[in-house]
């Protein structure tokens, strides 16, 4: 059955599950290293507990006495033996508590997790005047069920004090997150992973046996016809009658939960279990819904409609392979996704179980065309083993019979007109040595390949033929065989030569400052800016006009030509204002300038220079015309340019804070590691008018040296999500003193995973909300990298955000 699990570049493998097939005594870290060295890169190891907290601090206890609480009708006062030799007093509110019972007791200090987002610690307390030093637990309070009618009463011979985890047979598990490369289709399962461990460690694999499979009767035959054998080279199926759909047993649920799959019911869980066990996708149909008792594998006409399990109607392509019934109705998109009208439900009694080998090309193109990615398509797209269909079918059928009841009521249908056989690849020892970079013993080479289930034929002094098993669909060339040898031999076992050229190892190439400056200038020019080159000599009085500047730090020219050119500039602001004043006085009012230049400062016994990039914008965005009214440049026009420059230098994450410099009417500083890398905003009217400019001027001042240093940073790429973005709007009223930056920080702290972007699209200040208040209309962009967001997840996220705004910013949410 198809199960939504969209994290397709990652694969989760449970150690406890692996141990069902191969002997493992090493630590999780050691096993992870072995897998990584063999080419299955373990990107993380997580501890998995079937019950949160692993029932730590919970023990079996025996109730010694039980009496009514003197001050509460619905409470009882008990004493409990928890194995420490004392009679522990516990107040209990369960109606079924009684003397002599064996129960689960949470001792003082234990943590309970009654719900995924809830937890509480057991403390010594007084309840209505009676001391209580623990808690007698119901099954829902410890995560072992949903019942809350009363406490759990145990029927066990285990002694008091026995840990509850031991009673419930809870075993901690460790789960590997493996970054699976596209060529390793053979490793998309626990047995596939065990194969690599077998090759490296020499331990044999214990395959699950299907020898006991038997056909009970042939009362429910379903005919199968494969019209398109190119798209479906092999199709296997069997019928199971009289099944009962119910909850899966704990062992099966724990297997699926450990790798992040939610149990559904016993039949669906079995198909998912076999998929992740052996790597063979299965699909279960309700046999009573297969019209004509016939399954036809074919394509349908272009534009035909089909409703999938997610209740979406999809228009099919002529190339989409479908599983149809005897009347030609689509029941499933082959190898990808089932239909809503033929799937297993709680009412299902009879099942037709499919195990097929579908063409990777057909599945890949159909999955891409419809934007569907499932566990099944993930494997079929990469290539499954055509000779594993019947094994997986028998394995699942036996489990269904065991866990769901019923009888196997047909022969196995196995349509396989053109058998796919193993293929051979010629391998030369000299090429093995050349590509690996080390001469390996010939017997070692053969041993490694045989440990990977390759057969060896026609051995000579020069080489041999390697016969490739059908589950290794990506191994087709000699280089592929050599890669297999190397990954099992170990990359780390190939010594680095004593002498080799090192020019390609350079990790920090020299920054080409001129090229970076040219590219930045080119970008600004493309947006209508003009470059200015002002004189570094300027008026000494400029240093006294701003409190951030210091006349004592002026670098004075000894042979100055005039007083107006007597010192080196401490800022590029005034030279830019001079250029603006010159142009405005000549009727050129719409101006966009930029300048690269140095600023200079006198130190105690030395001088200092800093490289800066400045941007000036003034006037209108563009001149008035019959199409557009003139619009004056605003702060956000400058902010957009600033962000483009920072993005060009790979600076996407930075804090911002209000600018405090006297030159600005208002503005912001972009801050990295508490260092202002650019200051930008509206220049104070006092400053502009003092320098002969009568219109607003926007100004940005970059630390160019910082940008050059950060140009060495690696560009980080991430895969574009295949799943849609969701937008939600929110209006809130806050104090005028609260900045948007504070709102953004609270939002990002509250929701780190799903929140991709937050923007303001409207601001209101007026009498309707109070003099000291302002209203922000915010747009939130939410997206999950691995699945489509549903309304429940979206509403939960927005509720958390609203609660954080109310609690941390005193916001009033407008509804």
N, C-alpha and C positions, 0 to 999 in steps of 0.2 A: 504494500500500500504506500501511496505517496504521503510523506509527512513533511510539513513546512520546516525547513532548517536551512536558512539562506546563507549561512557562513561557509561558502563553498571553497574558499581558498584555505580554510582551516579544517583540520580533522581532529576529533577527540577520540583518544584511545584510553580505555580503563586498564590499569595494571591487574586488578582482580579478575577482570574479564579475560585478559591475556593468559592468566595462569590456568584457565580452563583448557588451554591448548599446548602450553609449553612450560617447562619447569623454570621458575625464576626465583632466585633467592637473593639477588643483588638489590641494593637500595634503588629507589626511584631515580635518584640523580645519576647513578651508574648506568642504569638501563637507558635513561635519556641520552647520556653521552654516547652509548653504543649505537642507538638509533640515529643520532645526528651524524656520527662518523660514517654510517652506512648510507647516508643520503636522505634520511627522513628527519628533517631538522625539527627538533623539539624546541618550540619557542616559549613554552611555559609548562610548569608542572603545578597543578592545583590539588589541594586535598579536598576530597569529596566526602561528605557525611550525609547518609540517607536521612538522618534526623539532625537538624541544626544543633550544634553543641555536642553531638555524639552521646547525649544522656549522661554527661559527666556530672558526678555528684548525686546521681539517682541510684537507689539501691532497693533490693527486696526487703520489706519489713513485715513484721507480724504484729497485729493489733492485740495487745495484752488486755486492755480494759476499754470499755466504751460506755459513756454515760451522757445524759442530756446536759447541755450547757445550762447553768443556773440562770443566766441572764438573757438567753436567746432561744426561742422555740425551735428554730430550724437548724441549730448548730449542735454538734456533739463534741465532748471533750474526751480525747483518747490518750492512751499511752501506747507507744509502739517500740518494739524491739527492732533496732536497725543493725544489730550485730556488733555494737560497741560495748555490750555488757550493761547498758543503762536503759531505763524506761523513759523514752523521749516523749514529752507532752506535745500533742498536736491537736489543734482545734480544726474540725472538719465539718463542712456543710453538706456533704453528700447524703442522700436519704438512705442509701444501701450500706452504709458503714456499719460493721458489727464486729464484736469480739471474736478472735480466732482467725480472722481473715489474713491471707498473705496479700500484700499490696505493694505498689510502687510508691516509694517515698522520696521526695526531693528534699535533701538535707540543707541545712543553713549554708549559704554561700553558692548553691547551685543556681545556674541560669536556665530559665525556661523560655521556650520560643513557641508560643501558641499560634502565631501567624508569621509569615515571612518578614513582615515589617515590625513585628512586635517582640519584645523580650522584657523579662523582669527577673530580678534577683531575689532568691528566697532569703528572708531576714528573720531573725528572732523578733517576735512581736507579742503584744498583748491584744487579744480580741475579746471585747466585752469583759475585760478584767481577768481573762484566763491566758496563761502563758502558752505560746505556740512556737515550737522550734522546728518547723518543717512544714511539709505539705503532702497530703495523701492525694495522688494524682488520678485524674480521669484521662482517657486516651487522647482527647483532643488537646489537653494541656501540655502534653509532651511530644506532640507531632506524630503519634502512632495511630491516628484515626480521626474520625469526626464526631464520635459519640460523646455526649455530655450528660447522659441520664444519671450517671453515678460514677463512683471511683472504679478503677480496674481491680477486679478480684482475681487473683492468680491461682491456677491449679498446677502446682509445681512442687517438686521435692527439693529444689535448690535451697540451700541454707540462707537464713537471714543475713543481710550484709552483702550478698552477691550483687555485683554491679548490674544495673538494669540493661546495660548494653550487652552484657553476656547472656542475660535471659532472652533478649530479643534477637540474639545472634547478629548484632550490628558490627560490621567490620569497616574500619576506615579504608578508604580507597584513595589512590592517587591517579589523576587523569592527565595524560599528556596532551598538549595542544600542538599538533604537528602542522607545519607549513608545507603543504603537499604541492610539489611541482607537477605541472600538467602531464609529464611523461610517466608518472608512477601510478597508472591506473590499477596496477596489480596490488597496490598497498592501501586501497580504500576500504579496508576492513581489518578486523582484529586478527583473522587468520593470515591476511596479507602482510600485516606488520610482524606477526610471529615468524613468517618465512625468513625475513631479514635477520631476526634474532637467532633463528636456527643456523643460518649461514655463518654468522659471526661467532656465536657461542658454542656451536656444535651440539645443541640440545635438539632432540627430536620433537616433532609436532604430533600431538595426539588429536587426530581429526575426529569430530563427532561422527558416530557410526549411524548409518542408515540401513544396516543389514537386516534389522527387524521390520523394515517396511513391508507391508503386505496389503493386498487388495481384499477388502471384505466381501464385496459383491460388485456387480455391474448393473445395478438397478437405475443408475442416473447417468446415461451416456450423453455427452454434448459433442456434437460434430464440430471439427475445426477445419477451416479452409484458409490457406494463405495464398492470396492472389499476387502479392508483391514480395517475391522471395529475395529480391535485391535489398529491400528495406528491412526484411525480416528473414534472415537466413535460417533461423531455427525458432520453433515455437513449441513449448511443452505445456501441458496442463493436466489437471486431475480434478475430480469432483469429490467433495466431502459432504455427506448428508447428515442431517439431524444434529447440527451444532447448537450450542447454547452460548450466546454472547453475554459476557459478564466482565467483572473486574479481573485484571491479571493477578497472579500470585505475587507475593512480595519480591521473590528473587528476580522475576522478570521486570517488574517495575524498577527495582534498584539498578538493574543493568542499563535500562534506558535512561533513567534519571542521571546516572553517573556521567553520561556523555551529552547531557543537555536536551534529551527528548522527553516530551510529556507523554506519559502513558494514556492511552485512549480506551481500548478494551482488549480482551484477551486475543482476539483474532488479528486485529490491526497491529497490536504489539508484537505478535509472533512474526509477521511479515517484516516489521522494522528490525526485529532482533536478528533474523536470518540475513537481512541486508547488511547490517553492520558486523555480523559474524563472518560471512563468507564473501561479501561484496556483490552478490547477485540480487538485483531488484526483483520483487514479486508484486503481483497485483491480485487482489481478491474481489470477485464479482458475486453479487447475490444471484445464484443460479436461477432462482424463480423469476428474475427480471430479464433473463436472456430469452428474448422472443424467438420462437422456432427451435429452441434447444440447439442453437447453432452459433458459432463464433467465426466471424470472417475478418481476416486481416487484409485491409485494402486502403486505398486513398478515396476520398470523397470529392465531389466537384468543387471547383473554385467558388468561394463565397458561401458554401454551406455553413450553417450555424451549429454550434455545439455549446451546451452549458456545462462548465466544469464544476468541480467540487466547491469552488469558492463562489458559486452562484453567479458567475459572470458569463455572458453570452459572447462567444468568440467566433469570428468569421474565419473559416479555414482556408488555407492555401491548397492548391491542387496537389502539392507535394507532401502535405501532412499525412503521415501514416496513422490510420485509425483502427481501433478494435471495434468491430460492429457486431450487431446481432443478426439473426436470420432474416430480418426484414430490412436490413441495411441501415438501421439507426446506429449512430455513433455511441459507444459506451465509454471510450477512453482514448485520449491522445497517446498513442503507443510510446511507452517508455518515458512518459513525462507526467501526465496528470489525468486522473479519473474523472468520470462524469457524475453528475448529481443524481441521475436516474437509475444507476446500476450498482452503486457502491453498497458496501456492507453497512447495515444499521443494527440497532438493538433487536429488531424484529427478525433479522435474518436467521434462517434455519438451514439453508443449503447453499454451499459455496462452490464456485468454480475458481480454482487457483491457477494463476498464470505465471510461468517462468520462461522468459524468452530472451533471445539474443537479437537486438535491433542494431541496425547500421548506425555507426557513430555520426556519419555525415547527415543522415536524415534527422536524427534526434537533435543534433546541434542546430541545424537550420530552423527546424520547427520551434525549438526552445527560444532561439533568438527572435524569431518573427513574432512570437506571442509574449515575449518578456517573461517566460516561465522558467524558474530554476528550482528543481526539487532534488531530493536525495537520489532519486532514480535517474533523472536526466544527467546529474553530475557524473554518475558512473558510466552511463551509456555513451555520453559524449566523448569520454576518454577511452572507451573500449573495455568491454567485459569479456569474460572467458566463454566462448561459445560451447565449450564442453562441460560447463558447470551447471547448466539449467536443470538437468534431471536430479542431480545431487541436492541442489537447493530446494527443489520441489518436494522431494521425499523428506528432507529434513523438516520443512515447514509443515507438511501434511501430518507427519508423526507427532509434532508438537501440538498441532490443532486437535488431533484426536485425543491427545493426553490432557490438554487444558480446556478444550471446548466440547469434548465428547464427540459423538457422531461416528460415522463409518466412512471408510474410503470406498466410494461407490462407483468407480469406473476404472478402466485400465488407464495407464498414463498415455496421453496423446503426445506424440513426439514427432513433429514434422521437421525433417532435416534432410532436404533433397540433395544438397551438395555439402558433404562433410568437410569442415575446416580442419585440416591436419597440421601437425607441427611442421615447421620449415627449418631449413638448415642454412648456416652462414659459414663461409670459409674463413679461417683464422690463421694468420702466420705469426709464429713466435717473434720474429724480428719486428713486426709491427706492434706487438704487445709491448716489447721492450722500448721501442722508439716513442710511443705515445705516453707510456707511464713514466719514462725517464729513468727506469731501473730494470736491470735484468732479473727476472723472476725464474725460479726453478719450474721446469715444465710440469712436474708432478703437482706442485702447489697450484698452478693455473688450473689444471684439470680438477683438482679437489675443490677449489672455490666454485667452479662452474657446476659441478655435480651437486654441491651443497645448495645451489640455487635452482635445482631441478632441471638443469640443462643436461642433455645426453651428449656423449662424445662419440664420434664415429670417424673412421678413416684416419687414424693417427699416423703421422709420419714424423721424421726428424725435423721437418720444417714447420709443421702445423697440424691442423685437424679440422673436422667439421663439427660445429656446435649445433645441436638440434634444439630449437627454441620451443619451450612449452607454450601452449596456445593462450595462456593468461598473460604472457609478456608481449602484448600487442605492439609495443613501441620498439622492441629489439629487432631490428631488421638489417643492420649493417655490421661490419667488422668493428667499427668504432664503438658501436653500442655494446658489443660483447666485451671489448676492452674496458669500457666504463664500468661494467658489472664487476670485472676482475678487480679494478682499482678500488671501487668503493668498499668491497669486502676486505681486500688486503689492507686498506687504510691509507688515506691521503697523508696522514701524519707519519707513516712508515716510509715514505719516499723522501730521502735526504735531499736537502738543498745543496746544489753543487758548490764547490769552493770558489769557483770563479764564474761570474756571469755579468753581463751588462746591467747596470743599475739605473740607466737613464729613465726607464719606464716606471720606476718605483717612486718617483717624485710625487709626494702627496700635497705639497704646498707650492704650486707654481707662483712665480713672481707676478705681482699685480701690475698690470699695464695701466698706470694712472691716466695717461693721456687718452687711451682707448675708452676707459670708463667715463672720463669727462666728456669725450666726444659723443658717446652714446647717450649720455644724460642730456647734453645740449641738443642733440638731434631730436630726442623725444619732446623737449620743451618747445623747440622751434616748430615741430609738427602740430603743436597746439596753439600756435599763434604768438609765441613769445619771441622777443628780440634780445640778443645778447648785448650787454653793455660792458665796456671796459673802462672803468673810472680810474682816476689818478689815486695812488695810495697816499699821496701827500694831501693833507687837509688842514682845516682850521683848528688851532688849539682850543678854541672856545667850545667846540662840539663836545669835548670831554666833560665840560662842566654843565651841559644842558640836560644830562640824564644822570640820575643818582647811581645807576649801575656802573657808570664809567668813572675813572679816577684820573684827574689831571696829573697827579704824581707819576702815573704810569705812562704818560705820553713819551714816545720816542722822539726826541727833539733833533731836528736836522741842524748840523753845525753851520753849513754854508747855505742856509735857506735863501730862496729867491725872493720870498715875500712872507709876510705874517700869515696870509691866507693859505700858504703851502708850507707851514713851519713844522708840522709834526706828521708822523705816520698814523694812519687811522686805527682806532680801536674797534670800530664797527663799520660795516658796509652800508648801514642804513642811510647815512647822510649823503653819500655820493649818489645813491639811488634817488633820493628825494631831489637832489640837484638836477638830475637828468629828467625827472618827471616835471619839475617846475619849468625847465627850459622848453620842454615840448608843449606843456599846457599853455604857456605864454604865446605859443605859435599855433594855437587852435587845434593841437593834437591831444584830445582829452581821453581817448580810449587807449590805454597803454598797458602792455604786459612785458616786463623786463626780467632778465635774470643776469646774475654776475657771479663768476668764480673769482675769488681773490683772497688775499691774506689780511689778517688783522695783526697788529703789533703791540707789544706791551713791554715796558721797562721793568726789569727785576732788580734786585739789590745790586748785583755786580754783573748783570748779563741782560740779554734781550730775548724775547720770546715771540714766536710767530705762530698763528693758527690759520689753517685753510678753512674757508667758509664758502657756502653756496647760498645766495640770497635770491628771493623772488619778490617782484613788485607787481601789483595789479591795481588798476584804478580806472574809473569811468564805467562805461557800459559793457555788457557782454558782447554785444554787437550793435552796429548802428541801426537807427530806426529805418523801416522800409514799409512798403505797402503790405508785406506779409506779416511783419512782426513789429510789435511795439518795443521801444528801447527798454532794456532791463539792466538796472545797475548791478555791477558785480557785488556778490555777497560773500560772507565768510565761507560758506560751503563750496563756493567755486574754488577758493584757495585751498580748502581742506582736501578737495578731490585731487588737486595737483600734488599736494604733499603726500597723500597716500600712494599715488602712482610712483612717485620717486622712491618712497620707502619699500614698496613692493618690488621695484626694480633691483633693490639691493637685498632682497630676501628677508626684509624686516616686516613680518606680518603680525607679530605679537609684541605689543608695547602698552604701557599704561599711559594715561593722559591726565593732566591736572591743569587747573586754571593758571594762566600766566600771571606773574606778580611784578613784571618789569614796568617801570614808569612810562616807557615808550608806547605802551599799548593801551588802548581804550578797553579792549577785552581780547581774549585769545586763549590758546592752549599750548602746553608743552607735551611733546611725545617723549616718554621716559623709558629707558632701558637700563635695568640694574641701577636705578636711582640717579641716572645721568640723563640730562636733557639733551636729546640728539637733534631736535628741531623745535623752534619756538615760532608760532605763527598766529596772526590775528589782525585786528584793525588798529592802525596807528592812531595814537591820541591826536585829537584835533589841535591841541596845544603845540604838539611837535610839528605837525604838517603846516599849520599856519605860520609858525616861526621860521619855516624854511620855504615860504613863498608858494605853498600848495594849498589851494582853496577847495579841494575835493577829497573825498575819502580815499585812503590808500591802504590796501591789504599788503601785508609783508610777512615773509617766511625766512627764517635764518637757520640754515642747516650746519651741523658740525660735519664738514666734508671729510675730515680726517677719519671720523668714526665710520662714515659710510664706506670709505675705501678699505678700512680694515675688515668690515663685515662682508665685503664682496668675496672673501675667501670662504665664507660659509657654504656648506653643501646645500643644494636645492633639495628639498624633501618632497617627494611625490607620493600621492596616495590614490588608490583606485577610485574612480568616480562611482558613486553609489548607483546601483541599478534600480533603486526603489524611490518612490516619489517623495518630494518635499511636501510638508503640510504647513500652512500659514494660519496663525491665530492672532486676532487683534485683542488688545486689552487697553482699557482707559482707566487711568488712576489719577487721583488728586493728591499732590504732595506739597510740602513746604517749598517756598521759592528757593530756599537755601540748598535744597537737594539737587545735585547735578545729575545729568544723564549718565555720567561715568559711574556714579555710585549705584545707580539702578543696574547698569550693565554688570558691575562686579557682583552684586547680589544675585543676579540671574545666573551668571556663569558659575558661581559657587554652588547654587542650589541644583542646577541641572548641567552636569558636565558632558553627558553622553549624547543626548538628543538635540540640545539647543545648538544650532549652527549659526544663527545670526539674530540680532535684535536691533530694530531701528525705530526712530521716532518719525511718524508721518503727520502729526499735527500737535500744536501746542496752543493752549488757551489760557489767557490771563484776563480776569475781568470780575465784575461785581457779583456774578452768579455763584462764585466759589470762594469768595473771601479775598481780602486785600493781600494777605500774606501767603496765598496759595497759588498754585498753577496746576493745570491739567495736561497730562501727556497722553497722547494716543500712540500706543506702541504696537509694532508688528513683530511677531516671533516666528522664526523659521525653524521648524522641527524636522528632523530626518534621522532614521535608523539606517546604519550602514548595511545591515544584514537582513532586514525584513520590512514589509509594509506596515506602517503604524496603523493601529486600529483606534477607534474612538475612546476605548477604555484607557489605553496608554496615554493618549493625547490629553484627555480630561484629567488624568492623575497628575501628569506633568504640569499642566496649567494651574491646577489646584495648589501644588507645592509652591509654584512661583508666586501665586497671589498671597499665600500664607507668609512667605518670606518677605514680600514687599510690605505687608501689613505689620509684621513683627519687627523688622529691622529698619524700615524707613518711615513707619507711621503712616503708610499710604492708605487712602480710602479707594476701594475698587468701585468704579462706576459700572453698574449693570443695567 
